[in-house]
Amino acid sequence: MRILAALIFSFFVCACSKKSDSPPNPPQSTQLTYPDKNSECTTGVSISDDVSEVEFRWQSSADTEVYELQVTNLTSGTSQSINTSNTTAKVPLDKGAPYTWKVLSKNSKTSGSASSETWAFYNAGFITAFAPFPAEIITPKIGDNAFIDINNEVTLEWSGSDLDNDIDSFQLYYGTENPPTILLETTTSGITEYKVTAVADTVYYWKIITTDKEGNTSDSGVFSFKAL
């Protein structure tokens, strides 16, 4: 009887120990709300002739204590970062400039973070013609493994957006150098995928330059994948 009682006690001690040793839940990614993706933000409060203050909004996410808002000016390349426990934050931005933004979810119990999607927008200003937004890479994304088809090819896919709806062409740069310097193909605005030749166990780099009918351009940035 004593042996049975000891075994039952040991079982409960182990069960409680295992429960207390379970790792903390990592933060979950949030859903962006405003400014809208690929839009012109017209709600900024003017601070000066060149700057307006824009309020960013996103949804709350599970297991999150702090949100880090990251906003990048696509013209100058400068970034601003704000940490907050709220789901809104106000940031002064240049008028008439294109921006991207995302939010990282964090908590003090884990070292990692969860990233939202990255959205692009224009902060309203005095410009009458907008440059296209950087092409959004659909597949393969950074660090992906891409399987070669029977013809030793991989399909690259992207999407483009322009507030003026006047995208003229996409230029595809592709190769094994980083950044890629070989202009492989120029496509019209209606073509947003292209098959490229690839060799297994090789890392490739690619990017898309978007041009509109006014001659304005944008750069997607460099993406890489490994062919398998």
N, C-alpha and C positions, 0 to 999 in steps of 0.2 A: 504493500500500500504506500509506504514511504517512497519507494522507487517510482511508482506511478505519479505521485504528487510532484516529485522532483522533475520528472519529465515534462509534466504539464506546465510547471513554473518556467522551465527552460524554454519551452515553446513560446510562451507569451513574451518572455524577455527578448528572444530572438526576433519575434514579430514586431515588437515595439521598436527594437533597435534598427531593423531594416526600414521601418516607416520613417524614423527620424533621420536616417541617412539618405533618404531620397533627395536627388538634386533639385534645386529651385527651378521653377518654370522660367524659361527665357522670355523676354519681351516679344510681343507680337507686332507685326507691321501695321501701320495705320493707313487709312484711306484718305487721300487728299481731297479737299473740297473746293477751295478757292484761293487764288485765281484759277479759272478753268484752264484745262489743257488746250494748247494751241489757240489761244484767244487774245484779244486786246483787253487789258484791264483798265477800266475807265473810272474806277471808284477811289483812286488814290487822292488823298488830301494834299493840295499844293502847299509846299513849304517855302519854295523859292521859284524863280523862273525856270530852274533846271531840275528841281528835285520835288518829288511827291512821296507821301507816306502811304504805303500799301499794307492793308491788313490781310495776313495769311490765315487760313482756317483749314483744319483737318479733324477727323474723327478720333475719339479716344480709342486706345487699343489695350488689350488685356495684358496684365503683368508688366505694366509700364509705369515708372515713376517720373521720368524726365524725357522730354522730347527735344531733340536738337534740330532746329530749322536751318537748312543750308540753302542760300540763295546765291546764284552765280550770274554775273553780267557777261553775256556772251560776246559783247563787243570788246570790253577791256580785259576779260578773263579774271577779274577780281571777284572774291567771294566774301559773303558775310555769314556768320554763324551765331545763332541765339539759342540758349538753353532755357527751357521753361517747363513748368508742370502743367500749364494750361494747354488748351487746344487752339489757341490763337496767338498771334504775335504781329506787331507792327514793325515795318522795316522801311527806312528811307531809300528810295530808288531814283536813278536817273530817268528823266522823262524821255520817252521816245526810244528806249533801249530794250533789246530782247533779253530775257532772263530764263533760267531754269531753276527749279526748286524741288527739294525733297525733304523728308522728315525721317530722322532716325529715332527709334524707340529704344529706351534704355531703362535698366533698373540696377540697384546697388548690389543685388544678390548674384548677378552674373556679369562676366566681363564683356560679353558680346552685345551686339545691337541688331535691330531688325530695320531694314530700310523700306521706305515706301517706294512707289514708282517715282520717276522723275518727270515732271511736267514742264513745258515751256510756255511762255507767254510774252506779250509786249506790254510794257508799261506805257500808257497813253501819253502822247506828246504832240509835237507839231509836225511830225512827218506825215506825208500823204501817200507814200509808197513804202510798203513793208518788204524787207528781205525775207526769204523763206525761212521757216524754222529748220534747224538741223534735222536731217533725215533720221527717222527712228529705225534702228536695226531690229528686225524681227527674228531672223535666224541666219546663221548661227551667231549667238551672242558671245561676249568675251569669255574665253576659257572653255567654250563648249567643245565636245567631241562631235565631229561630223562624219557620218558614214558615206563612203564613196559608193556611187551606184555602179551598175554594170558597165557603164561607159567611162568609168574613172572620173566622174564629175560630182561636184557638190553644188547644190542650189543655194544661192545667196538671195535673201529677201529683205526688203525694207519698205518703209512708207514715207511719204512726204506730205507737208502741209504748208500752206501760205495763206495769210489773211486776205491777200488780194486775189487768190485763186488763179495766179498766173505763172505757175511753175512751167519752165520751158524744157529743162532736161536734167538728167542725173549723170554724173561722171563717176564711174566705178574704178577705183584704184585697188590693185590686188597684187600680192606677191609674198615672198618669203622675207623681205626686208621690213624693218620697223623704223619709221613709217613706210608704207608702200609708196613707191615713186612711179610705178608703171601704170599709165592710164590704159586700162584693159578695154573699156567700152563706154560709149556715151549713148544713153537711151533717152527716149522721149518721156514726157511726164506720165504717160499711161502705162509705162513698163517699169515695174518695181521688183523684178526678180531676174536673175541671170545665172546660168550654169557655168561654172568654172572648172577647169581641169585641175586635179589634185593627185598627189602621191601619198600613199599611206605612211603613217608615222612622221608626218611633216607638219610643222606649224606654219600657218598662213596668216597674213594680216590684210585687212581691207577697210576701206572707208568710202563714203559717198559725199560728193560735192553737189549740192543742189543749186541750180541757177534759174532765176525767173526771167520774164520777158524784158525787165528793165535792166538786166545785167547784174542784179544783186545776187550774192552767193552766200551759202552757209556750209559749214563743214561738220559732218557727223561725229568726227573723232575716230580714232583707230580702234578696230575690233580684231580679235584674234580667235582662231580655232585650230584644233588639231585634227587632221584627216586620219580616219581609221578605215 
